[in-house]
Amino acid sequence: MTNSLEKDYSDYSFLTNPLLRLSYSTVKIAIFAAQQASFKYKILLL
């Protein structure tokens, strides 16, 4: 009961906070870009 209530609340606050959603997607993109860059850098070193 408590878990489902917390989940509903977190989903609600997440959807109503566009800044949080934007920063979350920005972090995901930054991590992805960093992984791609390090992968290309390793290839250049070989």
C-alpha positions as CSV (number, residue, x, y, z in Angstrom):
1,M,0.0,0.0,0.0
2,T,2.7,2.4,1.0
3,N,4.9,1.6,-2.0
4,S,2.2,2.2,-4.5
5,L,1.3,5.5,-2.9
6,E,4.9,6.6,-3.0
7,K,5.2,5.5,-6.6
8,D,2.0,7.5,-7.6
9,Y,3.4,10.6,-5.8
10,S,6.8,10.3,-7.3
11,D,5.4,9.9,-10.8
12,Y,3.1,12.9,-10.2
13,S,5.9,15.2,-8.9
14,F,8.1,14.0,-11.8
15,L,5.6,14.8,-14.4
16,T,4.8,18.2,-12.9
17,N,8.4,19.3,-12.7
18,P,9.6,19.9,-16.3
19,L,12.9,21.3,-15.0
20,L,13.7,18.0,-13.2
21,R,12.7,16.0,-16.3
22,L,14.9,18.3,-18.5
23,S,17.9,17.9,-16.2
24,Y,17.4,14.1,-16.0
25,S,17.4,13.8,-19.8
26,T,20.4,16.1,-20.0
27,V,22.3,13.9,-17.6
28,K,21.4,10.8,-19.7
29,I,22.6,12.5,-22.9
30,A,25.8,13.7,-21.2
31,I,26.6,10.2,-19.9
32,F,25.9,8.7,-23.4
33,A,28.1,11.3,-25.1
34,A,30.9,10.7,-22.6
35,Q,30.7,6.9,-23.3
36,Q,30.8,7.5,-27.0
37,A,33.7,9.9,-26.7
38,S,35.7,7.6,-24.6
39,F,35.0,4.7,-27.0
40,K,36.2,6.7,-30.0
41,Y,39.3,7.9,-28.0
42,K,40.2,4.2,-27.2
43,I,40.0,3.4,-30.9
44,L,42.3,6.3,-31.7
45,L,44.8,5.0,-29.2
46,L,45.0,1.6,-30.7
